[in-house]
Amino acid sequence: PMDPIGFDWNEFVKKGSKYFNLYSRREIIKSRIFDILLFFGFFSAVFSMVVIPSWLNIAIIAIYLIIFSVRIYWQIAYPPVRVLDNNGQPLSFAIFRFYLADLNQEVKQVVADHLGRFYTLLRPGRYYFTIEEKLPDESYRLVYRSPVMNLKKGVIKKNIIVNRMEESV
């Protein structure tokens, strides 16, 4: 049969090394088209305001300014958090296990996506987490244990850099 039996690491490594970047390229193109349309609409509203001043044009420009403000705020307040190795490569499909610091009890488990991005929402409190890296044979290996941290809002906001040491074979 031609159906895949397991995860094809060969194809995944090709995608990770930017041989076939169709999905990311498509996302970037789509994002740029929407940005161009947004700015074109804003500038046409400003032009319309200059040519024919009216309360409707002022309201439309105000809506555009609110959209720009919310967009900038969202990008600053909620950046995507990634897990990277010391070479800047993402740890794809890494497993994060979050533990209560006082009880050493696992409370949540999250898997990163293919770009090493993840998001988790925990109750405010003291936690530590571990990261398990996915190996080519589809097993996992513990590569990082964080210090105990006090998450006041229950969210990790900074990228995580895992210092991976080269293994000798």
Secondary structure, 3 states (H helix, E strand, C coil): CCCCCCCCHHHHHHHHCCCCCHHHHHHHHHHHHHHHHHHHHHHHHHHHHHHCCCHHHHHHHHHHHHHHHHHHHHHHHCCCEEEEECCCCECCCCEEEEEECCCCEEEEEEECCCCCEECCCCCCEEEEEEEEEECCCCCEEEEEECCCEEECCCCCCCCEEECCCCCCC
